[in-house]
Amino acid sequence: MIRLLLLIAIIASTLYLLRWFLTSPAETVAANIRKTLWLLLGLGLIFLAVSGRLNIIFAFIGSAIPLIAKQLPNILRILGLAKTIKQASARPDKKPNIKASSMSSEDALEILGLATGASKSEVLHAHKRLIHKLHPDKGGSTYLASQLNNARDILLKNNDS
């Protein structure tokens, strides 16, 4: 009888969790899953430490996991991996929409660091030098790269006419 009640409880819990999983936003589900996994990890470490199956050194390592997790963004920033992770997870529909017509020639010259009356080769050289540093594939931002490209296009269009 007790096994039947346990089976019914497991099935009901599974159905409830499945319904919650399908109706909740993805961010909420991910956050709750992370919290649950951390809780289970902590409880497992506590159980192993109390039952004598875990050396006290491992208990200290286990208790440091939340501190390490809290400092993980700082550690990644120091290692230079935070930008790479952010760019990899950035959605393409959130890219800025920059119109070339909204930039004046003076703004374009300032962005590329050129003086008035710069030649076509100077514009191309300044663009190449800056885009090499600020390209999204090199750790720069898409906004800055698009601004550089717009500035180049405006100055080259003005040079041709």
PALOMAR-535383 format. One record per residue (C-alpha): residue in three letters; x, y, z. Coordinates in pm, whole numbers, plus 50000, padded with zeros to 5 digits. Example, Ala and Ser with C-alpha at 12.3 -4.5 7.8 and 13.67 -1.06 7.14 Angstrom:
// PALOMAR-535383
residu->Ala&east->51230&north->49550&up->50780
residu->Ser&east->51367&north->49894&up->50714
//
This chain:
// PALOMAR-535383
residu->Met&east->50000&north->50000&up->50000
residu->Ile&east->50278&north->50242&up->50090
residu->Arg&east->50457&north->50166&up->49764
residu->Leu&east->50142&north->50252&up->49573
residu->Leu&east->50113&north->50586&up->49757
residu->Leu&east->50478&north->50663&up->49686
residu->Leu&east->50428&north->50580&up->49318
residu->Ile&east->50122&north->50808&up->49298
residu->Ala&east->50316&north->51087&up->49473
residu->Ile&east->50608&north->51050&up->49230
residu->Ile&east->50378&north->51054&up->48927
residu->Ala&east->50186&north->51359&up->49057
residu->Ser&east->50512&north->51542&up->49131
residu->Thr&east->50648&north->51460&up->48787
residu->Leu&east->50331&north->51586&up->48616
residu->Tyr&east->50335&north->51906&up->48824
residu->Leu&east->50702&north->51973&up->48743
residu->Leu&east->50643&north->51901&up->48373
residu->Arg&east->50349&north->52143&up->48362
residu->Trp&east->50553&north->52409&up->48544
residu->Phe&east->50846&north->52354&up->48307
residu->Leu&east->50629&north->52398&up->47998
residu->Thr&east->50440&north->52708&up->48122
residu->Ser&east->50721&north->52906&up->48287
residu->Pro&east->50955&north->53145&up->48103
residu->Ala&east->51293&north->52999&up->48009
residu->Glu&east->51485&north->53241&up->48235
residu->Thr&east->51281&north->53140&up->48539
residu->Val&east->51324&north->52770&up->48464
residu->Ala&east->51700&north->52808&up->48419
residu->Ala&east->51738&north->53009&up->48740
residu->Asn&east->51534&north->52759&up->48942
residu->Ile&east->51722&north->52464&up->48799
residu->Arg&east->52055&north->52627&up->48889
residu->Lys&east->51937&north->52699&up->49243
residu->Thr&east->51809&north->52345&up->49283
residu->Leu&east->52134&north->52192&up->49160
residu->Trp&east->52338&north->52410&up->49398
residu->Leu&east->52106&north->52313&up->49684
residu->Leu&east->52135&north->51943&up->49601
residu->Leu&east->52513&north->51972&up->49576
residu->Gly&east->52532&north->52144&up->49913
residu->Leu&east->52300&north->51896&up->50080
residu->Gly&east->52493&north->51606&up->49930
residu->Leu&east->52821&north->51746&up->50063
residu->Ile&east->52669&north->51802&up->50406
residu->Phe&east->52532&north->51446&up->50410
residu->Leu&east->52869&north->51303&up->50312
residu->Ala&east->53052&north->51513&up->50572
residu->Val&east->52811&north->51422&up->50853
residu->Ser&east->52811&north->51052&up->50767
residu->Gly&east->53192&north->51047&up->50772
residu->Arg&east->53227&north->50956&up->50407
residu->Leu&east->53380&north->51288&up->50313
residu->Asn&east->53713&north->51407&up->50434
residu->Ile&east->53702&north->51740&up->50618
residu->Ile&east->53921&north->51897&up->50348
residu->Phe&east->53661&north->51814&up->50087
residu->Ala&east->53397&north->51967&up->50313
residu->Phe&east->53589&north->52294&up->50310
residu->Ile&east->53621&north->52277&up->49932
residu->Gly&east->53248&north->52211&up->49908
residu->Ser&east->53168&north->52506&up->50131
residu->Ala&east->53383&north->52729&up->49907
residu->Ile&east->53182&north->52644&up->49594
residu->Pro&east->52916&north->52913&up->49657
residu->Leu&east->53187&north->53174&up->49711
residu->Ile&east->53361&north->53069&up->49391
residu->Ala&east->53031&north->53078&up->49203
residu->Lys&east->52963&north->53429&up->49335
residu->Gln&east->53307&north->53548&up->49221
residu->Leu&east->53293&north->53365&up->48887
residu->Pro&east->53211&north->53682&up->48684
residu->Asn&east->53515&north->53856&up->48833
residu->Ile&east->53734&north->53555&up->48761
residu->Leu&east->53611&north->53537&up->48402
residu->Arg&east->53664&north->53912&up->48359
residu->Ile&east->54023&north->53876&up->48478
residu->Leu&east->54079&north->53590&up->48237
residu->Gly&east->53916&north->53788&up->47955
residu->Leu&east->53648&north->53528&up->47893
residu->Ala&east->53347&north->53735&up->47997
residu->Lys&east->53331&north->53928&up->47667
residu->Thr&east->53357&north->53609&up->47466
residu->Ile&east->53076&north->53444&up->47661
residu->Lys&east->52852&north->53751&up->47639
residu->Gln&east->52905&north->53783&up->47266
residu->Ala&east->52840&north->53414&up->47208
residu->Ser&east->52513&north->53432&up->47399
residu->Ala&east->52401&north->53764&up->47246
residu->Arg&east->52100&north->53721&up->47024
residu->Pro&east->52125&north->53855&up->46670
residu->Asp&east->51789&north->54035&up->46700
residu->Lys&east->51934&north->54272&up->46959
residu->Lys&east->52198&north->54425&up->46732
residu->Pro&east->52182&north->54802&up->46710
residu->Asn&east->52026&north->54946&up->46399
residu->Ile&east->52250&north->55235&up->46294
residu->Lys&east->52166&north->55441&up->45989
residu->Ala&east->52454&north->55593&up->45796
residu->Ser&east->52248&north->55903&up->45723
residu->Ser&east->52229&north->55994&up->46093
residu->Met&east->52605&north->56067&up->46104
residu->Ser&east->52757&north->56389&up->45973
residu->Ser&east->53092&north->56415&up->45796
residu->Glu&east->53239&north->56590&up->46100
residu->Asp&east->53127&north->56303&up->46325
residu->Ala&east->53273&north->56052&up->46081
residu->Leu&east->53607&north->56234&up->46076
residu->Glu&east->53611&north->56246&up->46456
residu->Ile&east->53529&north->55875&up->46487
residu->Leu&east->53813&north->55778&up->46254
residu->Gly&east->54047&north->56037&up->46409
residu->Leu&east->54107&north->56223&up->46085
residu->Ala&east->54136&north->56588&up->45991
residu->Thr&east->53911&north->56767&up->45744
residu->Gly&east->54000&north->56693&up->45384
residu->Ala&east->54139&north->56344&up->45446
residu->Ser&east->54215&north->56146&up->45132
residu->Lys&east->54055&north->55814&up->45039
residu->Ser&east->54370&north->55622&up->45135
residu->Glu&east->54385&north->55796&up->45476
residu->Val&east->54021&north->55705&up->45541
residu->Leu&east->54080&north->55343&up->45445
residu->His&east->54400&north->55323&up->45653
residu->Ala&east->54233&north->55475&up->45963
residu->His&east->53934&north->55244&up->45923
residu->Lys&east->54154&north->54937&up->45885
residu->Arg&east->54362&north->55030&up->46190
residu->Leu&east->54058&north->55087&up->46413
residu->Ile&east->53844&north->54798&up->46289
residu->His&east->54136&north->54565&up->46357
residu->Lys&east->54119&north->54667&up->46724
residu->Leu&east->53741&north->54698&up->46763
residu->His&east->53602&north->54415&up->46550
residu->Pro&east->53353&north->54190&up->46736
residu->Asp&east->53562&north->53882&up->46650
residu->Lys&east->53857&north->54041&up->46833
residu->Gly&east->53658&north->54125&up->47148
residu->Gly&east->53516&north->54461&up->47037
residu->Ser&east->53151&north->54555&up->47014
residu->Thr&east->52916&north->54539&up->46717
residu->Tyr&east->52806&north->54896&up->46787
residu->Leu&east->53157&north->55039&up->46756
residu->Ala&east->53232&north->54833&up->46447
residu->Ser&east->52911&north->54953&up->46281
residu->Gln&east->52995&north->55314&up->46372
residu->Leu&east->53339&north->55273&up->46212
residu->Asn&east->53188&north->55120&up->45900
residu->Asn&east->52930&north->55400&up->45876
residu->Ala&east->53199&north->55665&up->45919
residu->Arg&east->53409&north->55505&up->45645
residu->Asp&east->53111&north->55483&up->45409
residu->Ile&east->53015&north->55847&up->45465
residu->Leu&east->53369&north->55976&up->45410
residu->Leu&east->53423&north->55765&up->45101
residu->Lys&east->53090&north->55875&up->44958
residu->Asn&east->53180&north->56239&up->45024
residu->Asn&east->53527&north->56183&up->44868
residu->Asp&east->53377&north->56041&up->44549
residu->Ser&east->53137&north->56331&up->44498
//
